[in-house]
Amino acid sequence: MTRKLFGTDGVRGTANAWPMTAELALRLGAAAGRYFRNDGSNGHRVVIGKDTRLSGYMFENALTAGLTSTGMNVLLLGPVPTPAVGLLTTSMRADVGIMISASHNPHQDNGIKFFGPDGFKLSDEAEAEIEALVEAGVEPTGAINIGRAKRIDDGRFRYMERLKGTFPAGRRLDGLKVVIDCANGAAYKVAPEVLWELGATVVPVGTTPNGTNINEGCGSTSPRAAAEMVVAHGADIGICLDGDADRVILIDENGEIADGDQLMALMAGRWADAGRLRDSTLVATVMSNLGLERFLNGRGLRLERTAVGDRYVVEAMRQGGWNLGGEQSGHIVMTDFATTGDGLLAGLQVLAAMIESGEPASRLLRQFETVPQLLRNVRYAAGAQPLGAPSVERVIEGAKARLNGHGRLLIRKSGTEPLIRVMAECEDESLLAEVVGDIVTAVERAALAHAAE
């Protein structure tokens, strides 16, 4: 089945514009309710979490109406990180979990993503079937079978206890000063409290959400504010989460930023040394730096690459039986502990490495030298297909020929925004800039030509 609503991470777009409307959320809730309540009984549950966006109230209510109209019982968690929804879906014996969030996107965007009863994100096939139900329409249940809705007040505390349970037994964070940037998002309460309870001195950033400041000048997509705080406060490390806290970017004591590739290299090496890395394999996407692959090969480890999107990383991990994977952008997946990327969990693993090794963050988060990499995004109007333009195809073929034997090129559509992402890696930085610049210019011209038609 083809999918029109669902992208690489659920349904996403600008709030109050198609497809992110209250009407669509109502229909999507009804479709999901019908899909999961397929035996007609009244014992089915769904848990719903959200981040701090103003539009979250609207989508929470619309989804609840659609779900209860088909007989599903709804458990409302309020603002919690995405990984908390995956955890609580299983621990509360729910049939489905729903997270309302647009992750790292600005506040005007929002999204709806689904988790199955096992706590993992739904497959493409399941999402396609739910889409088909949205299109066909769903008959509501009889009045006697309408579902109930209930607020769960301790959801974040359950998640916090699970997080602390992943930290090495008997270890504490006494003596460590940690800057934690919550992006004014879903972890604004959870993250500082967990770190404080483990003994750290906490310097909070991005913990005053107002509905419209999520990811604004803070968080994993804007880590400079936290980097400045690390230096100003003499902190040992900075941990930057995104709006729904499923990804992390780290900052060492000098204010230097480390991405997900460096974090995965650290963890893969440590887990391999401890005999914990299954099949000596790390799973990452095509976006991960060539330097990571060289580092792993040098350690006798293997890198398994997937398409971009943490869901595809997780699918490969489950199929191969591997337990560590992630993305350069900071999604780090540890299936020994969680069913999805968890930024705070990954940050705690780095803190554990600092405590156990006695090494500073600057040593631990510089595991390899990166190959120069350049990524540029080109925004295009709805309906445009700039990558299909003959002029763009010619430039791309020329770029591949120039990079042959010197680097690699990756061009793709974003699954969550109307963007073309142009990425290349090459030891020759001047060649790198020329190749990426030529492609970006060609794509921009093709997009403008479509807009002028």
C-alpha positions as CSV (number, residue, x, y, z in Angstrom):
1,M,0.0,0.0,0.0
2,T,1.2,3.5,-0.7
3,R,1.1,6.2,2.1
4,K,0.0,9.8,1.5
5,L,-0.4,11.0,5.1
6,F,2.5,9.3,6.9
7,G,6.1,10.3,6.4
8,T,9.3,8.8,7.9
9,D,8.1,9.7,11.4
10,G,4.3,9.8,11.5
11,V,2.0,12.5,10.1
12,R,3.6,16.0,10.3
13,G,3.0,19.5,9.1
14,T,1.9,23.0,10.0
15,A,-0.8,23.1,12.7
16,N,-4.3,24.0,11.3
17,A,-3.1,23.4,7.7
18,W,-3.7,20.1,5.9
19,P,-2.9,17.4,7.0
20,M,-2.4,18.7,10.6
21,T,-5.9,19.8,11.2
22,A,-8.3,18.9,14.1
23,E,-10.6,17.2,11.5
24,L,-7.8,14.9,10.3
25,A,-6.7,14.1,13.8
26,L,-10.3,13.1,14.7
27,R,-10.4,10.8,11.6
28,L,-7.0,9.5,12.3
29,G,-8.0,8.7,15.9
30,A,-11.1,6.9,14.7
31,A,-9.1,4.9,12.1
32,A,-6.5,3.9,14.7
33,G,-9.2,2.9,17.1
34,R,-10.9,0.7,14.5
35,Y,-7.6,-0.8,13.5
36,F,-6.6,-1.7,17.1
37,R,-10.1,-2.5,18.5
38,N,-10.7,-5.2,15.9
39,D,-12.6,-7.6,18.2
40,G,-15.3,-5.2,19.3
41,S,-14.5,-5.5,23.0
42,N,-14.3,-2.6,25.4
43,G,-11.0,-3.5,27.1
44,H,-8.7,-1.8,24.6
45,R,-6.4,1.1,25.7
46,V,-4.3,3.8,24.0
47,V,-1.8,6.1,25.8
48,I,-1.3,9.6,24.4
49,G,1.6,11.9,25.2
50,K,2.6,15.3,23.8
51,D,5.3,17.9,23.9
52,T,4.7,21.5,24.9
53,R,3.4,23.0,21.6
54,L,0.2,25.1,21.9
55,S,-1.5,23.1,19.2
56,G,-1.0,19.9,21.3
57,Y,-4.2,20.7,23.2
58,M,-6.2,20.7,20.0
59,F,-4.7,17.5,18.7
60,E,-5.0,15.7,22.0
61,N,-8.7,16.5,22.2
62,A,-9.4,15.6,18.6
63,L,-7.5,12.3,18.8
64,T,-9.3,11.4,22.1
65,A,-12.7,12.1,20.4
66,G,-11.9,9.9,17.4
67,L,-10.5,7.1,19.6
68,T,-13.3,7.0,22.1
69,S,-15.9,7.2,19.3
70,T,-14.7,3.7,18.2
71,G,-14.7,2.3,21.8
72,M,-11.0,2.8,22.7
73,N,-10.2,3.9,26.3
74,V,-7.7,6.8,26.3
75,L,-5.0,7.4,28.9
76,L,-3.7,10.9,28.7
77,L,-0.1,11.4,29.9
78,G,0.3,15.1,29.3
79,P,3.8,16.4,28.3
80,V,6.3,13.6,28.3
81,P,9.2,12.6,26.1
82,T,8.6,10.3,23.1
83,P,10.5,7.4,24.6
84,A,8.2,7.6,27.7
85,V,5.2,6.8,25.4
86,G,7.0,3.8,24.0
87,L,7.7,2.6,27.6
88,L,4.3,3.3,29.0
89,T,2.5,1.7,26.0
90,T,4.0,-1.6,27.1
91,S,4.0,-1.2,30.9
92,M,0.3,-0.1,30.9
93,R,-0.7,-3.0,28.6
94,A,-2.0,-0.6,25.9
95,D,-2.8,-1.6,22.4
96,V,-1.3,1.5,20.9
97,G,0.7,4.6,22.0
98,I,0.5,8.0,20.3
99,M,2.9,10.9,20.6
100,I,1.9,14.4,19.5
101,S,5.0,16.2,18.5
102,A,7.0,17.6,15.6
103,S,10.2,16.8,17.3
104,H,12.9,19.4,16.4
105,N,10.6,21.4,14.1
106,P,9.4,25.0,15.1
107,H,6.4,25.5,17.3
108,Q,3.9,26.1,14.4
109,D,4.5,22.5,13.2
110,N,3.1,19.4,14.9
111,G,2.9,15.7,14.3
112,I,1.3,12.5,15.3
113,K,3.3,9.2,15.6
114,F,2.1,5.8,16.6
115,F,3.6,3.0,18.7
116,G,2.4,-0.6,18.7
117,P,1.7,-2.7,21.8
118,D,5.3,-3.8,21.9
119,G,6.4,-0.1,22.3
120,F,8.0,0.1,18.8
121,K,6.9,2.5,16.1
122,L,4.3,1.0,13.7
123,S,5.5,-0.5,10.4
124,D,4.9,1.1,7.1
125,E,2.3,-1.6,6.3
126,A,0.3,-0.8,9.5
127,E,0.4,2.9,8.8
128,A,-0.8,2.3,5.2
129,E,-3.8,0.3,6.6
130,I,-4.7,3.1,9.0
131,E,-4.5,5.6,6.1
132,A,-6.9,3.4,4.1
133,L,-9.3,3.5,7.0
134,V,-9.0,7.3,7.2
135,E,-9.9,7.5,3.5
136,A,-12.7,5.0,3.7
137,G,-14.3,6.4,6.8
138,V,-15.0,4.6,10.1
139,E,-18.4,3.8,11.5
140,P,-18.6,4.8,15.2
141,T,-19.4,2.3,17.8
142,G,-22.8,2.2,19.5
143,A,-23.5,4.6,22.4
144,I,-23.1,1.8,25.0
145,N,-19.6,1.1,23.8
146,I,-18.1,4.6,23.7
147,G,-14.6,4.6,25.3
148,R,-13.5,6.6,28.3
149,A,-10.7,9.0,28.8
150,K,-8.6,9.4,31.9
151,R,-5.6,11.5,32.9
152,I,-2.5,9.7,34.2
153,D,-0.7,12.0,36.6
154,D,2.4,9.9,37.3
155,G,3.4,8.9,33.8
156,R,6.6,11.0,33.9
157,F,7.6,9.6,37.3
158,R,7.3,6.1,36.0
159,Y,9.6,7.0,33.1
160,M,12.0,8.7,35.4
161,E,12.4,5.6,37.6
162,R,13.0,3.6,34.4
163,L,15.8,6.0,33.3
164,K,17.5,6.0,36.7
165,G,17.4,2.2,36.6
166,T,19.6,2.2,33.5
167,F,22.4,4.0,35.3
168,P,25.1,1.7,36.8
169,A,24.1,0.4,40.2
170,G,25.7,2.2,43.1
171,R,27.1,5.0,40.9
172,R,26.2,8.7,41.5
173,L,26.9,12.0,39.7
174,D,28.2,13.8,42.8
175,G,30.8,16.3,41.8
176,L,29.7,16.7,38.2
177,K,28.1,19.9,36.9
178,V,25.8,19.3,34.0
179,V,24.1,21.8,31.7
180,I,20.8,20.3,30.5
181,D,19.0,22.0,27.6
182,C,15.5,20.8,27.3
183,A,14.5,22.9,24.2
184,N,11.5,24.2,26.1
185,G,10.0,20.8,25.2
186,A,8.7,17.6,26.6
187,A,11.6,16.8,29.0
188,Y,11.6,20.2,30.7
189,K,10.7,18.7,34.0
190,V,11.9,15.1,33.6
191,A,15.5,15.7,32.6
192,P,16.7,18.2,35.3
193,E,14.9,16.1,38.0
194,V,16.6,12.8,36.9
195,L,20.1,14.4,36.9
196,W,19.5,16.1,40.3
197,E,18.2,12.9,41.8
198,L,21.4,11.1,40.6
199,G,23.5,13.7,42.4
200,A,24.6,16.1,39.7
201,T,24.7,19.9,40.0
202,V,22.2,20.9,37.4
203,V,22.3,24.1,35.2
204,P,18.9,24.1,33.4
205,V,18.4,25.7,29.9
206,G,15.2,25.7,27.9
207,T,12.9,24.7,30.8
208,T,10.3,27.5,30.6
209,P,7.9,26.4,27.8
210,N,5.1,28.8,26.8
211,G,3.6,26.9,23.9
212,T,5.5,28.8,21.2
213,N,9.2,28.7,22.2
214,I,9.9,25.0,21.7
215,N,13.3,24.6,19.9
216,E,13.6,28.3,19.6
217,G,17.3,29.2,19.9
218,C,17.9,26.2,22.1
219,G,18.0,22.4,22.1
220,S,19.8,19.9,20.0
221,T,19.3,21.9,16.8
222,S,20.6,25.1,18.4
223,P,23.2,24.0,20.9
224,R,25.3,27.2,21.0
225,A,23.3,28.7,23.9
226,A,24.0,25.6,26.0
227,A,27.7,25.6,24.9
228,E,28.0,29.1,26.2
229,M,26.4,28.1,29.5
230,V,28.9,25.2,29.9
231,V,31.8,27.5,29.6
232,A,30.3,30.3,31.7
233,H,29.4,27.9,34.6
234,G,32.5,25.7,34.3
235,A,30.3,22.7,33.7
236,D,31.7,19.2,33.0
237,I,29.3,18.5,30.1
238,G,26.2,19.8,28.3
239,I,23.3,17.7,27.2
240,C,21.0,19.2,24.6
241,L,17.7,17.5,23.8
242,D,15.2,18.2,21.1
243,G,11.5,19.1,21.5
244,D,10.3,15.5,22.2
245,A,13.7,14.4,23.8
246,D,14.3,11.4,21.5
247,R,17.6,12.9,20.3
248,V,20.7,14.4,21.9
249,I,23.7,16.5,21.1
250,L,26.5,16.7,23.6
251,I,28.9,19.5,24.6
252,D,32.3,18.9,26.3
253,E,33.8,21.0,29.0
254,N,35.4,23.4,26.5
255,G,32.1,24.2,24.8
256,E,32.9,22.0,21.8
257,I,29.9,20.2,20.2
258,A,29.8,16.4,19.5
259,D,27.1,14.8,17.3
260,G,25.5,11.4,17.4
261,D,28.3,9.8,15.4
262,Q,30.9,10.5,18.1
263,L,28.5,9.3,20.8
264,M,27.8,6.1,18.9
265,A,31.6,5.5,18.4
266,L,32.1,5.9,22.2
267,M,29.3,3.5,23.1
268,A,30.1,1.0,20.4
269,G,33.7,0.8,21.7
270,R,32.7,0.6,25.3
271,W,30.1,-2.1,24.7
272,A,32.4,-4.1,22.5
273,D,35.1,-4.0,25.3
274,A,32.4,-5.2,27.7
275,G,31.2,-7.9,25.4
276,R,27.8,-6.2,25.1
277,L,27.7,-5.2,21.5
278,R,25.8,-7.9,19.7
279,D,27.5,-9.4,16.6
280,S,30.1,-6.6,16.9
281,T,27.7,-4.4,14.8
282,L,26.5,-0.8,15.0
283,V,23.5,0.3,13.0
284,A,23.5,3.9,11.6
285,T,22.1,5.7,8.5
286,V,23.6,6.7,5.3
287,M,24.1,10.2,6.8
288,S,26.7,9.0,9.3
289,N,30.2,10.2,8.7
290,L,32.8,8.1,6.9
291,G,35.1,8.7,9.8
292,L,32.7,6.6,12.0
293,E,32.9,3.7,9.6
294,R,36.7,3.9,9.6
295,F,36.8,4.0,13.4
296,L,34.7,0.9,13.7
297,N,36.6,-1.0,11.1
298,G,39.8,-0.2,13.0
299,R,38.3,-1.8,16.0
300,G,37.2,-4.9,14.2
301,L,33.6,-3.8,14.3
302,R,31.0,-3.4,11.6
303,L,28.7,-0.6,10.5
304,E,25.3,-1.5,9.1
305,R,23.8,1.5,7.2
306,T,20.1,2.1,6.7
307,A,17.9,4.7,5.1
308,V,17.5,8.0,7.0
309,G,15.0,7.8,9.9
310,D,15.3,6.3,13.3
311,R,12.4,3.9,12.5
312,Y,14.6,2.3,9.8
313,V,17.5,2.0,12.2
314,V,15.2,0.2,14.7
315,E,13.8,-2.1,12.0
316,A,17.3,-3.1,11.0
317,M,18.3,-3.7,14.6
318,R,15.3,-5.9,15.2
319,Q,15.8,-7.9,12.1
320,G,19.5,-8.4,12.7
321,G,19.3,-8.9,16.4
322,W,21.6,-5.9,17.1
323,N,21.3,-3.7,20.2
324,L,23.0,-0.4,19.4
325,G,22.2,2.1,16.6
326,G,21.3,5.6,15.8
327,E,21.7,8.7,13.7
328,Q,24.2,11.5,13.3
329,S,21.5,13.9,14.3
330,G,21.4,12.4,17.8
331,H,18.8,9.6,17.8
332,I,20.6,6.9,19.8
333,V,18.7,3.6,20.1
334,M,19.7,1.1,22.8
335,T,17.2,-1.8,22.6
336,D,18.6,-3.3,25.8
337,F,16.8,-0.3,27.5
338,A,14.3,1.3,25.2
339,T,12.2,0.8,22.1
340,T,13.1,4.1,20.4
341,G,15.7,6.9,20.5
342,D,16.1,8.4,24.0
343,G,18.2,11.5,24.3
344,L,18.4,11.6,28.1
345,L,19.1,7.9,28.3
346,A,22.0,8.4,25.9
347,G,23.3,11.3,27.9
348,L,23.2,9.2,31.1
349,Q,25.4,6.6,29.4
350,V,28.0,9.2,28.6
351,L,27.9,10.4,32.2
352,A,28.4,6.8,33.3
353,A,31.4,6.6,31.0
354,M,32.8,9.8,32.6
355,I,32.3,8.4,36.1
356,E,33.7,5.0,35.4
357,S,36.7,6.1,33.3
358,G,37.6,9.3,35.0
359,E,38.1,10.8,31.6
360,P,36.7,14.3,30.7
361,A,34.0,14.7,28.1
362,S,36.5,16.2,25.7
363,R,38.4,12.9,25.6
364,L,35.3,10.6,25.4
365,L,33.5,12.6,22.8
366,R,36.4,12.8,20.3
367,Q,36.7,9.1,19.2
368,F,37.6,9.8,15.6
369,E,38.5,12.5,13.1
370,T,35.6,13.3,10.9
371,V,35.8,13.4,7.1
372,P,34.8,16.9,5.9
373,Q,31.0,16.7,5.4
374,L,28.7,19.4,4.0
375,L,24.9,19.4,4.2
376,R,22.7,22.0,2.7
377,N,18.9,22.1,2.6
378,V,16.8,23.5,-0.2
379,R,13.1,24.3,0.5
380,Y,10.6,23.8,-2.3
381,A,6.9,24.6,-2.8
382,A,4.3,21.9,-2.4
383,G,3.8,19.9,-5.6
384,A,7.3,20.7,-7.0
385,Q,9.6,17.8,-8.0
386,P,13.0,19.5,-8.5
387,L,15.0,16.3,-8.3
388,G,13.2,15.0,-11.4
389,A,14.2,18.0,-13.5
390,P,16.7,17.0,-16.3
391,S,18.9,19.9,-15.5
392,V,19.2,18.7,-11.9
393,E,19.9,15.1,-12.9
394,R,22.7,16.3,-15.2
395,V,24.4,18.3,-12.4
396,I,24.1,15.3,-10.0
397,E,25.7,12.9,-12.5
398,G,28.5,15.3,-13.0
399,A,29.0,15.6,-9.2
400,K,29.2,11.9,-8.8
401,A,31.8,11.7,-11.5
402,R,33.9,14.4,-9.8
403,L,33.7,12.7,-6.4
404,N,34.4,9.2,-7.7
405,G,37.1,7.7,-5.5
406,H,37.4,10.9,-3.4
407,G,34.2,10.9,-1.4
408,R,30.4,10.2,-1.5
409,L,27.2,12.0,-2.3
410,L,23.8,11.7,-0.8
411,I,20.7,13.6,-2.0
412,R,17.2,12.9,-0.6
413,K,13.9,14.4,0.2
414,S,13.1,15.0,3.8
415,G,10.4,12.8,5.2
416,T,9.1,15.5,7.5
417,E,9.5,18.8,5.7
418,P,9.4,20.1,2.1
419,L,13.2,20.1,1.8
420,I,15.8,18.5,-0.5
421,R,18.8,17.6,1.6
422,V,22.1,17.7,-0.3
423,M,25.0,16.0,1.5
424,A,28.5,15.2,0.4
425,E,31.8,14.0,2.1
426,C,35.2,14.5,0.6
427,E,38.8,15.0,2.0
428,D,39.2,17.9,-0.5
429,E,37.1,20.7,1.1
430,S,37.2,23.0,-1.9
431,L,35.9,20.2,-4.2
432,L,33.3,19.4,-1.5
433,A,32.0,23.0,-1.5
434,E,31.9,23.2,-5.3
435,V,30.0,20.0,-5.7
436,V,27.3,20.7,-3.1
437,G,27.0,24.4,-4.3
438,D,26.4,23.3,-7.9
439,I,23.7,20.8,-6.9
440,V,22.0,23.3,-4.6
441,T,21.9,26.0,-7.3
442,A,20.4,23.5,-9.8
443,V,17.7,22.4,-7.3
444,E,16.9,26.0,-6.4
445,R,16.5,27.0,-10.1
446,A,14.3,24.0,-10.8
447,A,12.1,24.8,-7.8
448,L,11.8,28.4,-8.9
449,A,10.9,27.4,-12.4
450,H,8.1,25.2,-11.0
451,A,6.8,28.1,-8.9
452,A,6.8,30.4,-11.9
453,E,4.6,28.0,-13.9
